[in-house]
Amino acid sequence: MSKEIRIEEVDSVPSPPKARVEDVESAGEKLERKKDYLDGFLSQKPAAVPATEPGGDLYDAVIAALKDIYDPEIPVNIYDLGLIYNVEINDSHVHVTMTLTTPHCPVAESMPGEVELRVGSVPGVGDCEVHLVWDPPWSPDSMSDEARLELGML
């Protein structure tokens, strides 16, 4: 089986058509179009966040109170240390789930009470309930980048 290859000789090839832009908008028109687009975007107001949800006033105040509590052995607050697993707020009742670095921690008896007192003193909080859990166990992976930086782990 042999294949035959055909050869065609060409004297010239027509040039492809050049691109033409008929409707060019001026720089001023383009800027006005962008301003119109941004006006609608910038005029929108952010959605209101309930006070008890992350980003809300009461929730942020509770987190700030937790960030004021420091582990006595480690110079980092308990929130950035990753000891706070969950914060839930229902009306004025705050439920905090937390752990400690180890079950044998010297502040195992006093830390939950301090958390309850500090969070309970936040304006708008009626009462606070703290649950100390050991599962999942705390690990250094729970720490925030700020805590790692403070401890020289970054």
Secondary structure as UniProt FT lines:
FT   HELIX           27..43
FT   TURN            51..52
FT   TURN            54..55
FT   HELIX           57..66
FT   TURN            67..68
FT   TURN            78..82
FT   STRAND          84..90
FT   TURN            91..92
FT   STRAND          93..98
FT   TURN            103..104
FT   TURN            106..110
FT   HELIX           111..120
FT   TURN            123..124
FT   STRAND          127..132
FT   HELIX           140..142
FT   HELIX           145..150
FT   TURN            151..152
//
